[in-house]
């Protein structure tokens, strides 16, 4: 199925954790670097999305972090819907770069 990448990242309404509040306040930009689709069957695919997120850090310069997310997509009635995703350990990545 064809899938159009989002124009910007959509924050989730469940941003309740300390980690979510911290990165959300420091996140300045999300940019899609690349999208690659891997068909599974007639109605499913995996969208491999390469992102770059730019964050502000306390008393330091901004940092750009590259990461990948693999979205599980189902397309029924012409409408693609993400029903799951796979990503690396986001908390560890943010700690590594001094965001949290």
C-alpha positions in Angstrom: 0.0 0.0 0.0 1.1 3.5 -0.6 1.7 5.6 2.5 2.3 9.4 2.6 4.7 10.4 5.4 3.3 12.8 8.0 4.3 16.5 7.6 5.3 16.6 11.3 5.3 14.5 14.4 2.1 14.3 16.3 2.5 14.3 20.1 0.5 11.7 21.9 -2.2 12.8 24.4 -0.8 10.5 27.0 2.3 12.5 27.7 2.3 11.9 31.5 5.7 10.7 32.4 8.6 12.9 33.5 10.5 11.7 30.4 7.6 12.8 28.1 7.3 16.2 29.7 11.1 16.8 29.6 11.7 15.9 26.0 8.5 17.6 24.9 9.7 20.9 26.3 13.1 20.6 24.8 12.2 19.2 21.4 12.5 21.9 18.7 12.0 20.0 15.4 11.2 16.6 13.9 12.2 15.9 10.3 11.7 12.8 8.2 14.9 11.9 6.4 13.7 8.9 4.5 10.7 6.6 4.1 10.9 3.0 2.7 8.0 0.7 2.4 8.3 -3.1 2.7 5.0 -4.8 1.6 3.9 -7.8 3.6 0.7 -8.7 1.7 -2.1 -6.9 -0.1 -3.3 -4.9 2.9 -0.2 -4.6 5.1 3.3 -3.1 5.0 6.1 -1.9 7.2 7.0 1.7 6.8 10.7 2.2 7.7 11.0 5.9 8.7 14.3 7.6 9.4 13.8 10.6 11.6 16.0 13.5 12.8 14.9 15.2 16.0 16.5 18.4 17.2 16.6 19.2 20.9 17.7 22.0 23.1 19.9 21.0 26.0 20.3 22.9 29.3 23.4 25.1 29.1 24.6 23.4 25.9 24.1 23.7 22.2 21.2 22.1 20.3 21.7 18.4 19.3 20.3 16.6 16.3 19.6 12.9 16.9 18.9 10.4 14.1 16.7 7.4 14.8 14.5 4.9 13.0 11.0 3.8 13.7 9.3 0.9 11.9 5.5 1.4 11.6 3.1 -1.5 11.0 0.5 -0.3 8.5 -2.8 -1.7 7.4 -4.7 -0.3 4.4 -8.4 -1.1 4.2 -10.9 0.9 2.2 -8.2 3.1 0.8 -7.2 4.5 4.2 -3.7 3.5 5.7 -3.6 3.2 9.5 -0.7 2.6 11.8 -1.5 -0.2 14.2 1.9 -0.6 15.8 5.5 0.4 15.7 9.0 -0.8 16.6 11.8 1.5 17.8 15.0 1.4 19.8 15.3 2.4 23.5 14.3 6.1 23.3 15.1 6.8 26.9 18.6 5.5 26.6 19.1 7.6 23.4 17.9 10.8 25.1 20.1 10.1 28.2 23.1 9.5 25.9 22.7 12.9 24.4 22.0 14.8 27.6 18.3 15.5 27.0 17.0 13.9 30.2 
